[in-house]
Amino acid sequence: MASDKGIGAIMLLASVLGMLIYIYLIIIYPLFILQITAIVAVIGILGIVAWIGYTMVTTPPPPPIEEEPPASTDE
């Protein structure tokens, strides 16, 4: 449990540091950084769509569901 909190703290600090670096780079190179951000976002989204499509193409269909015979009402 303590290692989970440590990993969480590292993730929190890294993301805040990443935000600060991103803001700094936006101020220094605004057009270039926005272009890179847009390219990465579009490639990421289209990559996920491609992965879903690949999975749908390569996954075999599930076996058909067989109906159960009707239960007898003999008492």
N, C-alpha and C positions, 0 to 999 in steps of 0.2 A: 504494500500500500504506500509506503514511504517513497519507493522508487517511482510510482505513478505520479505522485505529487511533484517529485523532482523533474520528471519528464514534462509534466504540465507547465511547471514554472519556466523551463527552458523554451518550450514552445511559445509561451506567452511573451517572453523577452525577445525571442527571435522574430516573432511577428511584429511586435512594436518597433523593433530596430529596422525591420524590412519596410514598415510604413514610413519611418523617418527618412530612410535612404531614398525611397520612392518619391517622397515630397521634395527632397533636396534635388534629385535628378530632374523632376518636373520643372523646378524653378530654373535650373541651369540649361537644360536641353528640352524644352517643352514639346516641340513637334516630333522630334526623334523618339522620345520616350513614349508619347501617345501612339505613334505608329507601331512601335514594338509591342506595346500593350495590346493594341487591336489585333495585330497579327497572331500573337500568342493566344488570345481569347478565341479568335475564329478557328485557328488550327486545333485548339483544345476541344471546342464544341463539335467540329466536324470529325475529329478523331474519335470522340465518343459515339457519334452517330455511325461511323464506319465500323467500330467495334461491335455495336449492337447488330448491324446488318450482317457482319461476318458470322456472328454467333447464330443468328437466325438461319443463315444459309447452311452452316455446317452442322447444326444440331439435328439429329434424326427425329422424325415425328414420334410422339408417344404411342404406345400400343393402344389399340381401340379398347374402349371400355365394354366389357361383356355384361349383358343384362342378366340379372339373377332370375332364376325360374320363380314363378309365383309361389308363394308359401301356401301349403295345403291348409285348408280350414277344417280338417278332420279333427273331431274332438272325442 
